[in-house]
Amino acid sequence: MLCIDTQGALAFETSTFVGRSVGVLGITDSGKTNTVAVLIEELLGNLPMTIVDIEGEYWGLKERFDLLIAGRSEHAELEIGPENAAALAEISITRGISIILDLSDYSSDEQHAFLLAYFSRLWEVAGKERKPYQIVLEEAHEFIPQSASSPLKAVLTRIALRGRKRGLGIILASQRSAKVEKDVLTQVPLLFLHRVVHPIDVKVYKDLLPLPPARVEEMVGGLAQGQVIVLYQHAAQLVQIRRRATFHAGATPTLDAEAAPQLRSIDAATLEELRSMLAKSEDEANSPDDGQAVRIYGGGRAFGKQFIIELEKQMAAKDQEIAQLREQVAHQREMIEKLLDTQEALRRQVADQASASVAPKSPASPSLPPPPPLNERKFATLVKRLADLPGQERRILQVLVDHGEERLLPRQEIAAWLQVQEKTITGHPPMNLLRLHVIERELHDDGYRYRSKLRWYLAQEFPGQDIEALIKRLF
């Protein structure tokens, strides 16, 4: 049994977390980080894990546990970059070595690139090893955001939603629940919900908890530091999480001096062996024997094969999707052209029959030559181009055709005809109409004035036709 809360109310075992996604949410100073540390302390004895530490505040775990800190910070025992992240992930899961990825000295781009290579490889190896393994991801909203897509988000989402069959569990921690991908958060079966104050975050809690909204708001508003609403198997209970047993490097400094803890060290021989394995993997990844060209990323570091393969898979999928869309567009164009040809043939047939049935006029009265046949395909294209315009621009054209053929209309008058404010016209000028050459404008002291050129345009494009009849068809 795991000792997580002070009352012993949570009857969780290590197996509760194997292959399961866990969410720990709450604002700063609500006890969220302490809860994550307590879960790590309870699981480390039985589960190897990777802890993603972007603030450099989890090294205190080495006070009681044997972990390897990899990164560039002063506490890192193994200096590592994105180029050998995949190799480190493979070593961690195959040999059961727990690792703190201290990314506090990495740029945001480097963090994303490192984690993409790391977790892509971890996912692949986990499919072969099928061993229980845990991931702890702090600031989850930065890597699995609600509002954007990325290769890293795709990999982490896959782990959160489908990691169970490979033994992969993940603890997602965030201070902004509303910014974490909703499809992931709603599928998390075990939640630790600390205090939040932002109305949007409170709404997320209301959506997650099977309680009346008023009751959720009351419970969340009354949470003290360290108190948490635990949601598991559709049941919610309020508990007080115990204090962590290891040094909290991220705690707010106090006036009283606090002695630095004694940390456990990785065996020197093991550390040297890891360095050799990573160096060998890096050489193999950068070897030109596999036929891959050299890739460059951001700051100029070469990445491992897995990072490249993941991006190339996504590019290939996008290329295939684009090709399918182009094929659909080509098919639709072909269908439209056939319909237009049929329409033109029918129009000519009707015209021929009508002219044959009309009695000839007296030879004394001169007859006007019949107008040339209308190019229906060309006219249909114009109709479509006007139909695709924003609604406001189509209304502006209608006003100018009706009232602005002989004179230039100022914006104020156009706005009055449309019953909108003048700034609506100023902020969204009819640029598409100007590009189509169906209107023109002149700059005056009071701003631009507009005039219709539609009749002139139709006369140029469709000579000999009844212009007013064409305008009626357009509108």
SEBAVEX-540690 format. One record per residue (C-alpha): y, x negated, z; residue number from 1. Coordinates in Angstrom, 2 decimals, m for minus. Layout:
<pts>
Y:Y; X:X; Z:Z; num:NUM
...
</pts>
This chain:
<pts>
Y:0.00; X:0.00; Z:0.00; num:1
Y:3.48; X:m1.21; Z:m0.78; num:2
Y:6.15; X:m1.34; Z:1.90; num:3
Y:9.25; X:m0.09; Z:0.08; num:4
Y:11.09; X:2.26; Z:2.44; num:5
Y:11.81; X:2.10; Z:6.17; num:6
Y:9.93; X:5.30; Z:7.04; num:7
Y:6.77; X:4.58; Z:5.06; num:8
Y:7.26; X:7.82; Z:3.14; num:9
Y:6.47; X:6.34; Z:m0.29; num:10
Y:2.71; X:6.10; Z:m0.71; num:11
Y:2.80; X:3.70; Z:m3.65; num:12
Y:0.22; X:1.08; Z:m4.51; num:13
Y:0.52; X:m1.79; Z:m6.99; num:14
Y:m1.49; X:0.28; Z:m9.47; num:15
Y:1.34; X:2.85; Z:m9.45; num:16
Y:3.48; X:0.35; Z:m11.36; num:17
Y:0.88; X:m1.08; Z:m13.78; num:18
Y:1.81; X:m0.12; Z:m17.34; num:19
Y:4.53; X:2.25; Z:m16.08; num:20
Y:8.27; X:2.38; Z:m16.74; num:21
Y:10.49; X:2.54; Z:m13.65; num:22
Y:14.22; X:3.30; Z:m13.51; num:23
Y:16.56; X:2.06; Z:m10.77; num:24
Y:20.05; X:3.51; Z:m11.18; num:25
Y:23.21; X:3.40; Z:m9.10; num:26
Y:26.75; X:2.06; Z:m8.89; num:27
Y:27.75; X:m1.29; Z:m7.42; num:28
Y:27.23; X:m1.48; Z:m3.64; num:29
Y:24.86; X:1.50; Z:m3.66; num:30
Y:21.82; X:m0.68; Z:m2.89; num:31
Y:20.45; X:m0.80; Z:m6.45; num:32
Y:19.98; X:m4.59; Z:m6.55; num:33
Y:18.32; X:m4.56; Z:m3.12; num:34
Y:15.86; X:m1.91; Z:m4.34; num:35
Y:14.98; X:m4.00; Z:m7.38; num:36
Y:14.45; X:m7.07; Z:m5.17; num:37
Y:12.21; X:m5.08; Z:m2.78; num:38
Y:10.07; X:m3.86; Z:m5.69; num:39
Y:9.79; X:m7.44; Z:m6.96; num:40
Y:8.80; X:m8.71; Z:m3.50; num:41
Y:6.10; X:m6.05; Z:m3.21; num:42
Y:4.67; X:m6.62; Z:m6.69; num:43
Y:4.88; X:m10.42; Z:m7.06; num:44
Y:1.77; X:m11.07; Z:m5.01; num:45
Y:m0.38; X:m9.06; Z:m7.42; num:46
Y:1.41; X:m8.93; Z:m10.78; num:47
Y:2.81; X:m11.76; Z:m12.90; num:48
Y:6.22; X:m10.84; Z:m14.23; num:49
Y:9.36; X:m11.78; Z:m16.11; num:50
Y:12.69; X:m11.13; Z:m14.38; num:51
Y:15.69; X:m11.01; Z:m16.72; num:52
Y:18.55; X:m12.32; Z:m14.57; num:53
Y:21.88; X:m12.32; Z:m16.43; num:54
Y:23.98; X:m12.95; Z:m13.32; num:55
Y:21.95; X:m15.80; Z:m11.77; num:56
Y:21.28; X:m13.90; Z:m8.51; num:57
Y:17.49; X:m13.79; Z:m8.21; num:58
Y:16.73; X:m17.45; Z:m7.50; num:59
Y:16.51; X:m16.60; Z:m3.78; num:60
Y:13.06; X:m15.12; Z:m4.46; num:61
Y:11.76; X:m18.70; Z:m4.52; num:62
Y:12.27; X:m18.73; Z:m0.77; num:63
Y:8.87; X:m16.99; Z:m0.46; num:64
Y:7.33; X:m16.83; Z:m3.93; num:65
Y:6.16; X:m19.28; Z:m6.57; num:66
Y:8.24; X:m18.57; Z:m9.67; num:67
Y:9.53; X:m20.68; Z:m12.52; num:68
Y:13.28; X:m20.45; Z:m13.22; num:69
Y:14.00; X:m21.05; Z:m16.91; num:70
Y:17.49; X:m21.31; Z:m18.35; num:71
Y:20.51; X:m23.63; Z:m18.17; num:72
Y:22.00; X:m22.90; Z:m14.76; num:73
Y:21.98; X:m25.29; Z:m11.80; num:74
Y:18.89; X:m23.53; Z:m10.40; num:75
Y:16.90; X:m23.73; Z:m13.65; num:76
Y:13.77; X:m25.90; Z:m13.38; num:77
Y:13.01; X:m25.67; Z:m17.07; num:78
Y:15.84; X:m25.89; Z:m19.60; num:79
Y:15.12; X:m23.63; Z:m22.51; num:80
Y:16.85; X:m22.02; Z:m25.49; num:81
Y:16.09; X:m19.28; Z:m28.00; num:82
Y:14.14; X:m21.72; Z:m30.16; num:83
Y:11.21; X:m21.83; Z:m27.73; num:84
Y:11.57; X:m18.46; Z:m26.01; num:85
Y:8.50; X:m17.04; Z:m27.80; num:86
Y:6.34; X:m19.94; Z:m26.65; num:87
Y:7.43; X:m19.46; Z:m23.02; num:88
Y:6.57; X:m15.74; Z:m23.21; num:89
Y:3.07; X:m16.57; Z:m24.44; num:90
Y:2.55; X:m19.12; Z:m21.67; num:91
Y:3.75; X:m16.68; Z:m19.01; num:92
Y:1.38; X:m13.85; Z:m19.93; num:93
Y:m1.69; X:m15.93; Z:m20.82; num:94
Y:m1.49; X:m18.15; Z:m17.72; num:95
Y:m0.10; X:m15.54; Z:m15.32; num:96
Y:3.05; X:m17.50; Z:m14.49; num:97
Y:5.95; X:m15.44; Z:m13.12; num:98
Y:9.29; X:m16.43; Z:m14.61; num:99
Y:12.96; X:m15.79; Z:m13.85; num:100
Y:14.91; X:m15.96; Z:m17.10; num:101
Y:18.30; X:m17.11; Z:m15.78; num:102
Y:20.58; X:m16.28; Z:m18.72; num:103
Y:23.82; X:m16.49; Z:m16.74; num:104
Y:25.02; X:m19.50; Z:m18.78; num:105
Y:24.18; X:m17.94; Z:m22.15; num:106
Y:26.62; X:m16.15; Z:m24.42; num:107
Y:25.96; X:m12.47; Z:m25.16; num:108
Y:24.65; X:m13.34; Z:m28.65; num:109
Y:22.34; X:m16.00; Z:m27.22; num:110
Y:21.04; X:m13.59; Z:m24.57; num:111
Y:20.13; X:m10.99; Z:m27.19; num:112
Y:18.56; X:m13.57; Z:m29.49; num:113
Y:16.57; X:m15.17; Z:m26.66; num:114
Y:15.25; X:m11.85; Z:m25.37; num:115
Y:14.37; X:m10.63; Z:m28.86; num:116
Y:12.18; X:m13.67; Z:m29.51; num:117
Y:10.75; X:m13.57; Z:m25.98; num:118
Y:9.78; X:m9.90; Z:m25.80; num:119
Y:8.61; X:m9.70; Z:m29.42; num:120
Y:6.07; X:m12.41; Z:m28.65; num:121
Y:5.23; X:m10.90; Z:m25.26; num:122
Y:4.41; X:m7.59; Z:m26.95; num:123
Y:2.11; X:m9.27; Z:m29.47; num:124
Y:0.23; X:m11.38; Z:m26.92; num:125
Y:m0.09; X:m8.44; Z:m24.51; num:126
Y:m1.95; X:m6.56; Z:m27.23; num:127
Y:m4.60; X:m9.29; Z:m27.23; num:128
Y:m4.67; X:m10.16; Z:m23.50; num:129
Y:m4.41; X:m6.60; Z:m22.10; num:130
Y:m3.56; X:m7.85; Z:m18.60; num:131
Y:m1.28; X:m6.09; Z:m16.09; num:132
Y:2.17; X:m7.61; Z:m16.45; num:133
Y:5.59; X:m6.52; Z:m15.20; num:134
Y:9.11; X:m6.88; Z:m16.66; num:135
Y:12.33; X:m6.50; Z:m14.69; num:136
Y:15.42; X:m5.85; Z:m16.81; num:137
Y:18.79; X:m5.86; Z:m15.04; num:138
Y:21.84; X:m4.25; Z:m16.75; num:139
Y:19.52; X:m2.27; Z:m19.02; num:140
Y:22.47; X:m0.46; Z:m20.63; num:141
Y:23.47; X:m3.72; Z:m22.33; num:142
Y:20.09; X:m4.18; Z:m24.03; num:143
Y:18.95; X:m0.55; Z:m24.51; num:144
Y:22.31; X:1.15; Z:m25.12; num:145
Y:22.65; X:4.83; Z:m25.92; num:146
Y:25.25; X:4.37; Z:m28.67; num:147
Y:23.88; X:1.55; Z:m30.86; num:148
Y:20.73; X:0.17; Z:m32.47; num:149
Y:19.52; X:m3.42; Z:m32.57; num:150
Y:16.24; X:m5.33; Z:m33.06; num:151
Y:16.16; X:m6.10; Z:m29.31; num:152
Y:16.63; X:m2.44; Z:m28.39; num:153
Y:13.74; X:m1.51; Z:m30.70; num:154
Y:11.40; X:m4.01; Z:m29.01; num:155
Y:12.35; X:m3.00; Z:m25.44; num:156
Y:12.13; X:0.70; Z:m26.29; num:157
Y:8.65; X:0.11; Z:m27.67; num:158
Y:7.63; X:m1.62; Z:m24.42; num:159
Y:9.13; X:1.15; Z:m22.25; num:160
Y:7.50; X:4.00; Z:m24.20; num:161
Y:4.23; X:2.44; Z:m25.36; num:162
Y:3.56; X:m0.54; Z:m23.10; num:163
Y:0.97; X:1.21; Z:m20.91; num:164
Y:m1.99; X:0.56; Z:m23.22; num:165
Y:m1.16; X:m3.16; Z:m23.20; num:166
Y:m0.69; X:m3.33; Z:m19.43; num:167
Y:3.07; X:m3.79; Z:m19.72; num:168
Y:5.27; X:m2.14; Z:m17.10; num:169
Y:9.05; X:m2.40; Z:m17.03; num:170
Y:11.65; X:m1.84; Z:m14.31; num:171
Y:14.97; X:m0.84; Z:m15.87; num:172
Y:18.02; X:m1.28; Z:m13.64; num:173
Y:21.52; X:m0.12; Z:m14.55; num:174
Y:24.78; X:0.88; Z:m12.90; num:175
Y:25.67; X:3.25; Z:m15.77; num:176
Y:22.83; X:5.71; Z:m16.34; num:177
Y:24.75; X:7.55; Z:m19.08; num:178
Y:24.87; X:4.38; Z:m21.18; num:179
Y:21.10; X:3.81; Z:m21.19; num:180
Y:19.20; X:5.20; Z:m24.20; num:181
Y:18.45; X:8.82; Z:m23.30; num:182
Y:15.07; X:8.90; Z:m25.09; num:183
Y:13.89; X:6.07; Z:m22.84; num:184
Y:15.40; X:7.32; Z:m19.58; num:185
Y:13.95; X:10.84; Z:m19.88; num:186
Y:10.45; X:9.38; Z:m20.39; num:187
Y:10.54; X:7.19; Z:m17.25; num:188
Y:7.95; X:8.66; Z:m14.80; num:189
Y:9.26; X:6.92; Z:m11.65; num:190
Y:12.98; X:6.90; Z:m10.79; num:191
Y:15.00; X:5.46; Z:m7.91; num:192
Y:18.37; X:7.19; Z:m8.04; num:193
Y:21.14; X:5.66; Z:m5.91; num:194
Y:24.67; X:6.96; Z:m5.52; num:195
Y:26.84; X:7.45; Z:m8.62; num:196
Y:30.36; X:8.87; Z:m8.86; num:197
Y:31.18; X:9.18; Z:m12.56; num:198
Y:30.79; X:12.84; Z:m13.65; num:199
Y:28.78; X:11.83; Z:m16.73; num:200
Y:26.34; X:9.81; Z:m14.59; num:201
Y:26.04; X:12.73; Z:m12.15; num:202
Y:25.22; X:14.98; Z:m15.12; num:203
Y:22.43; X:12.58; Z:m16.12; num:204
Y:20.97; X:12.96; Z:m12.62; num:205
Y:21.20; X:16.74; Z:m12.96; num:206
Y:19.22; X:16.54; Z:m16.20; num:207
Y:16.59; X:14.28; Z:m14.64; num:208
Y:16.00; X:15.97; Z:m11.28; num:209
Y:14.05; X:19.28; Z:m11.11; num:210
Y:16.59; X:20.74; Z:m8.68; num:211
Y:19.52; X:23.15; Z:m8.98; num:212
Y:22.63; X:21.29; Z:m10.26; num:213
Y:24.63; X:22.16; Z:m7.14; num:214
Y:21.88; X:20.72; Z:m4.94; num:215
Y:21.76; X:17.51; Z:m7.01; num:216
Y:25.51; X:17.07; Z:m6.73; num:217
Y:25.34; X:17.62; Z:m2.96; num:218
Y:22.50; X:15.12; Z:m2.51; num:219
Y:24.07; X:12.41; Z:m4.70; num:220
Y:27.46; X:12.78; Z:m3.00; num:221
Y:25.86; X:12.28; Z:0.41; num:222
Y:23.86; X:9.13; Z:m0.39; num:223
Y:24.66; X:6.15; Z:1.84; num:224
Y:24.08; X:2.50; Z:0.92; num:225
Y:20.36; X:1.90; Z:0.47; num:226
Y:19.50; X:5.59; Z:0.38; num:227
Y:17.82; X:6.76; Z:m2.79; num:228
Y:16.39; X:9.88; Z:m4.36; num:229
Y:12.89; X:8.98; Z:m5.58; num:230
Y:11.53; X:11.13; Z:m8.42; num:231
Y:7.78; X:10.84; Z:m9.07; num:232
Y:5.35; X:13.38; Z:m10.52; num:233
Y:8.15; X:15.97; Z:m10.74; num:234
Y:8.81; X:15.77; Z:m6.97; num:235
Y:12.02; X:14.40; Z:m5.44; num:236
Y:12.37; X:12.92; Z:m1.97; num:237
Y:15.17; X:11.17; Z:m0.10; num:238
Y:14.30; X:7.80; Z:1.49; num:239
Y:15.99; X:4.69; Z:2.89; num:240
Y:14.89; X:1.48; Z:1.13; num:241
Y:14.10; X:m1.46; Z:3.43; num:242
Y:16.19; X:m4.61; Z:3.28; num:243
Y:14.93; X:m7.39; Z:1.04; num:244
Y:13.16; X:m10.27; Z:2.80; num:245
Y:14.39; X:m13.04; Z:0.49; num:246
Y:17.85; X:m14.59; Z:0.11; num:247
Y:20.33; X:m12.46; Z:m1.83; num:248
Y:22.30; X:m14.90; Z:m3.99; num:249
Y:24.40; X:m12.10; Z:m5.45; num:250
Y:25.64; X:m10.71; Z:m2.12; num:251
Y:29.38; X:m10.51; Z:m1.49; num:252
Y:30.50; X:m13.71; Z:0.30; num:253
Y:31.43; X:m13.38; Z:3.99; num:254
Y:33.60; X:m15.43; Z:6.35; num:255
Y:30.52; X:m16.63; Z:8.21; num:256
Y:28.84; X:m19.62; Z:6.61; num:257
Y:25.27; X:m18.90; Z:5.52; num:258
Y:22.75; X:m21.68; Z:5.27; num:259
Y:21.11; X:m22.15; Z:1.87; num:260
Y:17.42; X:m21.17; Z:1.95; num:261
Y:14.57; X:m23.60; Z:1.48; num:262
Y:13.12; X:m22.92; Z:m1.95; num:263
Y:9.61; X:m23.50; Z:m3.20; num:264
Y:9.24; X:m25.97; Z:m6.06; num:265
Y:7.00; X:m25.88; Z:m9.08; num:266
Y:4.40; X:m28.62; Z:m9.11; num:267
Y:5.79; X:m31.61; Z:m11.07; num:268
Y:2.61; X:m31.99; Z:m13.12; num:269
Y:2.63; X:m28.30; Z:m14.04; num:270
Y:6.30; X:m28.48; Z:m14.97; num:271
Y:5.72; X:m31.50; Z:m17.21; num:272
Y:2.77; X:m29.74; Z:m18.85; num:273
Y:4.98; X:m26.72; Z:m19.59; num:274
Y:7.65; X:m28.93; Z:m21.13; num:275
Y:5.05; X:m30.54; Z:m23.39; num:276
Y:3.64; X:m27.18; Z:m24.45; num:277
Y:7.11; X:m25.84; Z:m25.27; num:278
Y:8.03; X:m28.96; Z:m27.22; num:279
Y:4.83; X:m28.70; Z:m29.24; num:280
Y:5.42; X:m25.01; Z:m29.96; num:281
Y:9.01; X:m25.72; Z:m31.02; num:282
Y:7.85; X:m28.39; Z:m33.46; num:283
Y:5.29; X:m26.01; Z:m34.95; num:284
Y:7.83; X:m23.19; Z:m35.21; num:285
Y:10.31; X:m25.39; Z:m37.04; num:286
Y:7.71; X:m27.02; Z:m39.28; num:287
Y:8.29; X:m26.37; Z:m43.02; num:288
Y:4.53; X:m26.20; Z:m43.66; num:289
Y:4.48; X:m22.42; Z:m43.40; num:290
Y:6.78; X:m22.08; Z:m46.38; num:291
Y:9.65; X:m20.49; Z:m44.48; num:292
Y:13.20; X:m21.59; Z:m45.22; num:293
Y:15.39; X:m22.89; Z:m42.41; num:294
Y:17.30; X:m20.07; Z:m40.67; num:295
Y:20.64; X:m20.53; Z:m38.93; num:296
Y:21.98; X:m18.18; Z:m36.24; num:297
Y:25.47; X:m17.93; Z:m34.72; num:298
Y:25.91; X:m21.18; Z:m32.84; num:299
Y:23.61; X:m23.10; Z:m35.16; num:300
Y:20.36; X:m23.04; Z:m33.19; num:301
Y:17.10; X:m22.57; Z:m35.09; num:302
Y:14.99; X:m19.72; Z:m33.73; num:303
Y:11.22; X:m19.36; Z:m33.47; num:304
Y:8.99; X:m17.72; Z:m36.05; num:305
Y:8.69; X:m14.48; Z:m34.13; num:306
Y:12.44; X:m13.89; Z:m34.16; num:307
Y:12.52; X:m14.46; Z:m37.91; num:308
Y:9.47; X:m12.30; Z:m38.58; num:309
Y:10.89; X:m9.39; Z:m36.56; num:310
Y:14.14; X:m9.43; Z:m38.53; num:311
Y:12.33; X:m9.75; Z:m41.85; num:312
Y:10.11; X:m6.77; Z:m41.01; num:313
Y:13.17; X:m4.66; Z:m40.30; num:314
Y:14.87; X:m5.84; Z:m43.49; num:315
Y:11.76; X:m5.00; Z:m45.53; num:316
Y:11.63; X:m1.52; Z:m43.99; num:317
Y:15.30; X:m0.95; Z:m44.79; num:318
Y:14.80; X:m2.19; Z:m48.37; num:319
Y:11.92; X:0.24; Z:m48.81; num:320
Y:14.01; X:3.10; Z:m47.44; num:321
Y:16.89; X:2.23; Z:m49.81; num:322
Y:14.49; X:2.12; Z:m52.77; num:323
Y:13.13; X:5.56; Z:m51.89; num:324
Y:16.64; X:7.00; Z:m51.60; num:325
Y:17.62; X:5.51; Z:m54.95; num:326
Y:14.53; X:7.03; Z:m56.55; num:327
Y:15.43; X:10.44; Z:m55.11; num:328
Y:19.01; X:10.15; Z:m56.39; num:329
Y:17.79; X:9.17; Z:m59.87; num:330
Y:15.42; X:12.15; Z:m59.93; num:331
Y:18.19; X:14.53; Z:m58.86; num:332
Y:20.53; X:13.16; Z:m61.54; num:333
Y:17.85; X:13.69; Z:m64.17; num:334
Y:17.38; X:17.29; Z:m63.05; num:335
Y:21.15; X:17.95; Z:m63.15; num:336
Y:21.43; X:16.52; Z:m66.67; num:337
Y:18.57; X:18.75; Z:m67.87; num:338
Y:20.21; X:21.81; Z:m66.35; num:339
Y:23.55; X:20.95; Z:m67.96; num:340
Y:21.88; X:20.47; Z:m71.37; num:341
Y:20.16; X:23.84; Z:m71.03; num:342
Y:23.43; X:25.47; Z:m70.00; num:343
Y:25.25; X:23.97; Z:m73.01; num:344
Y:22.51; X:25.11; Z:m75.41; num:345
Y:22.63; X:28.66; Z:m74.04; num:346
Y:26.42; X:28.73; Z:m74.28; num:347
Y:26.31; X:27.68; Z:m77.94; num:348
Y:23.62; X:30.26; Z:m78.69; num:349
Y:25.71; X:33.04; Z:m77.13; num:350
Y:28.82; X:31.87; Z:m79.03; num:351
Y:26.95; X:31.83; Z:m82.35; num:352
Y:25.60; X:35.35; Z:m81.80; num:353
Y:29.05; X:36.67; Z:m80.83; num:354
Y:30.73; X:35.19; Z:m83.89; num:355
Y:28.02; X:36.60; Z:m86.18; num:356
Y:28.52; X:40.14; Z:m84.85; num:357
Y:32.32; X:40.20; Z:m85.32; num:358
Y:33.47; X:41.79; Z:m88.60; num:359
Y:35.54; X:39.50; Z:m90.82; num:360
Y:39.28; X:40.11; Z:m90.85; num:361
Y:41.35; X:41.04; Z:m93.89; num:362
Y:41.85; X:38.10; Z:m96.22; num:363
Y:45.59; X:38.72; Z:m95.99; num:364
Y:45.78; X:37.91; Z:m92.30; num:365
Y:45.35; X:34.21; Z:m91.56; num:366
Y:42.75; X:33.40; Z:m88.88; num:367
Y:43.18; X:30.67; Z:m86.28; num:368
Y:40.50; X:28.02; Z:m86.12; num:369
Y:38.11; X:28.56; Z:m83.19; num:370
Y:38.61; X:26.24; Z:m80.20; num:371
Y:36.24; X:23.30; Z:m79.96; num:372
Y:33.26; X:23.86; Z:m77.67; num:373
Y:33.88; X:22.94; Z:m74.05; num:374
Y:32.07; X:19.84; Z:m72.84; num:375
Y:30.28; X:21.61; Z:m70.01; num:376
Y:28.77; X:18.46; Z:m68.58; num:377
Y:32.13; X:16.77; Z:m68.31; num:378
Y:33.69; X:19.90; Z:m66.81; num:379
Y:30.82; X:20.25; Z:m64.30; num:380
Y:31.46; X:16.67; Z:m63.20; num:381
Y:35.12; X:17.51; Z:m62.54; num:382
Y:34.10; X:20.64; Z:m60.62; num:383
Y:31.77; X:18.58; Z:m58.44; num:384
Y:34.37; X:15.88; Z:m57.79; num:385
Y:36.88; X:18.50; Z:m56.64; num:386
Y:34.22; X:20.29; Z:m54.56; num:387
Y:33.37; X:17.04; Z:m52.78; num:388
Y:36.97; X:16.55; Z:m51.65; num:389
Y:37.93; X:17.22; Z:m48.01; num:390
Y:38.88; X:20.85; Z:m47.44; num:391
Y:42.53; X:20.03; Z:m46.75; num:392
Y:42.95; X:18.19; Z:m50.06; num:393
Y:41.46; X:21.12; Z:m52.00; num:394
Y:43.94; X:23.47; Z:m50.31; num:395
Y:46.83; X:21.10; Z:m51.11; num:396
Y:45.82; X:21.09; Z:m54.76; num:397
Y:45.73; X:24.91; Z:m54.78; num:398
Y:49.27; X:25.05; Z:m53.29; num:399
Y:50.61; X:22.54; Z:m55.81; num:400
Y:48.99; X:24.36; Z:m58.75; num:401
Y:50.51; X:27.66; Z:m57.59; num:402
Y:53.96; X:26.43; Z:m56.45; num:403
Y:54.43; X:22.81; Z:m57.43; num:404
Y:53.92; X:22.67; Z:m61.18; num:405
Y:57.59; X:22.58; Z:m62.15; num:406
Y:59.06; X:20.82; Z:m59.11; num:407
Y:58.19; X:18.32; Z:m56.42; num:408
Y:57.22; X:19.91; Z:m53.10; num:409
Y:58.17; X:18.10; Z:m49.86; num:410
Y:55.55; X:17.69; Z:m47.15; num:411
Y:57.29; X:20.26; Z:m44.95; num:412
Y:56.87; X:22.96; Z:m47.58; num:413
Y:53.24; X:22.05; Z:m48.25; num:414
Y:52.54; X:22.20; Z:m44.52; num:415
Y:54.21; X:25.61; Z:m44.34; num:416
Y:52.04; X:26.98; Z:m47.17; num:417
Y:48.93; X:25.60; Z:m45.46; num:418
Y:50.10; X:26.79; Z:m42.03; num:419
Y:49.57; X:23.37; Z:m40.48; num:420
Y:51.88; X:20.86; Z:m38.83; num:421
Y:53.71; X:18.36; Z:m41.01; num:422
Y:52.05; X:15.42; Z:m39.25; num:423
Y:48.70; X:16.71; Z:m40.53; num:424
Y:49.87; X:16.02; Z:m44.09; num:425
Y:51.49; X:12.73; Z:m43.09; num:426
Y:48.39; X:11.50; Z:m41.26; num:427
Y:46.00; X:12.54; Z:m44.03; num:428
Y:47.78; X:12.22; Z:m47.40; num:429
Y:45.87; X:13.50; Z:m50.46; num:430
Y:44.84; X:10.06; Z:m51.71; num:431
Y:41.73; X:11.35; Z:m53.50; num:432
Y:43.83; X:13.74; Z:m55.58; num:433
Y:46.16; X:10.88; Z:m56.52; num:434
Y:43.18; X:8.77; Z:m57.59; num:435
Y:41.92; X:11.63; Z:m59.77; num:436
Y:45.40; X:11.84; Z:m61.40; num:437
Y:45.59; X:15.61; Z:m60.87; num:438
Y:48.75; X:15.27; Z:m58.73; num:439
Y:51.63; X:12.82; Z:m58.54; num:440
Y:54.12; X:11.86; Z:m55.84; num:441
Y:57.60; X:10.36; Z:m55.51; num:442
Y:59.22; X:8.73; Z:m52.51; num:443
Y:62.44; X:10.45; Z:m51.32; num:444
Y:64.64; X:10.08; Z:m48.25; num:445
Y:62.56; X:12.66; Z:m46.38; num:446
Y:59.26; X:11.03; Z:m47.39; num:447
Y:56.83; X:11.63; Z:m50.24; num:448
Y:57.06; X:14.75; Z:m52.42; num:449
Y:54.14; X:16.00; Z:m54.50; num:450
Y:53.70; X:17.82; Z:m57.83; num:451
Y:50.63; X:19.19; Z:m59.64; num:452
Y:49.46; X:17.46; Z:m62.84; num:453
Y:46.29; X:19.52; Z:m63.12; num:454
Y:47.33; X:21.48; Z:m66.23; num:455
Y:48.41; X:18.27; Z:m67.97; num:456
Y:45.15; X:16.61; Z:m66.91; num:457
Y:43.00; X:19.47; Z:m68.25; num:458
Y:44.93; X:19.52; Z:m71.54; num:459
Y:44.25; X:15.79; Z:m71.99; num:460
Y:40.58; X:15.94; Z:m71.01; num:461
Y:39.68; X:19.26; Z:m72.67; num:462
Y:41.95; X:19.68; Z:m75.72; num:463
Y:42.09; X:23.06; Z:m77.38; num:464
Y:40.73; X:24.94; Z:m74.36; num:465
Y:42.28; X:27.83; Z:m72.44; num:466
Y:43.80; X:25.90; Z:m69.55; num:467
Y:44.40; X:28.91; Z:m67.32; num:468
Y:40.79; X:30.00; Z:m67.77; num:469
Y:39.64; X:26.52; Z:m66.76; num:470
Y:41.88; X:26.62; Z:m63.65; num:471
Y:40.35; X:29.94; Z:m62.65; num:472
Y:36.89; X:28.37; Z:m62.95; num:473
Y:37.98; X:25.42; Z:m60.79; num:474
Y:39.23; X:27.62; Z:m57.97; num:475
</pts>
